[in-house]
Amino acid sequence: MTSSVERQTNRTAWAAFWVALAGLVLMPIPFFIGFVLGGSLSIIAAVLAVIALLKGLARSGKGIAPVVFAAIFIALTWAGISVGGGIIW
């Protein structure tokens, strides 16, 4: 028995989630490599998160959970960079 209701996912939210996670993972690499890779990926993830949030709000809030986690990853990446992650350590 197949259902006629298809599950809609917010693909932009998941893209923001994975890009933000990659930025967080790459941020601790020393000698400015983590600063460039983690910082640039977190900026891209922030743009994707804003787009995904607007899409999710247009669909009555569906698919916002990955955006929330992406925002947490972005904040952790920026906090890590602000204390010297990717630059000094």
N, C-alpha and C positions, 0 to 999 in steps of 0.2 A: 504494500500500500504506500503510495507516494503522497506527500503533502504538497499542496499547491502554494503553501506559504514558504518562501525562500528566506533564509536567514541573511540579513544584510549586515555586512561588517564595514567598518570605517577603515578602509585601506590606508588612508593618509595617517590615521592615528597609529596604526601598526608600523608604518614606515618611520614616523617620528619616534616611536618607542625603540625600534632597533637601531636607528641612527644615533639616538641619544645614548643608548647602552654601549655602542661601539666607541663613542666619544669618551665615555666614562672609563672604559677599559683601556683605551689608548693614552689617556691623559698622563699616567705616571711615568711614561718613557722619558728619560732625562735628555739634556742637551737640546732643548727647544723643539725636539721632535714631537713630544707629547703635547706641548703648547700649540704647535701648528696643527697637528692631526686632531687632537681632542677638542681644541678650541674651535676649529673650523667645522667639525662635525656637530658640535653642540649648537653653533649658530644656525646651521642648516636644520637641525632638529627643532630648534625654537621656531623657525619659520613654518616648518611642517606642522608643529603642534598648534600654532595659532590657526592655520588653515583647517586642521582637523577639528579643533574646538568649534569653530564657526559652522563646519559641516554637521558636527554632532548636535549642536544647539538647534540647527535647522530641522533636525530629525527627532526632536523631542528628547534630546539628551542621550540618544543611543550611540554607543561607541566612544564614550568619553573616558572610560577607565584607562586605556592605554595612554591617553594624553596626560592624565594625572601622573602616571608613573614616568612618562617621558619628561615631564616638568621637574620631577624629583631628581632624575638622572642629570638633567641639564644644570639644576642648581648645585648638585654635588660636584659636577665637573667644573663649574665656574668657581665654586668655593675652593676646590683643590688647586686650581690654577692661581687663585688669588693668594694662596699661602706658599706658592713656589713649585707646585706640581708641574712636571714637564719642563721646568726651567732649571731648578737647582738640583732636585733629587734625581 
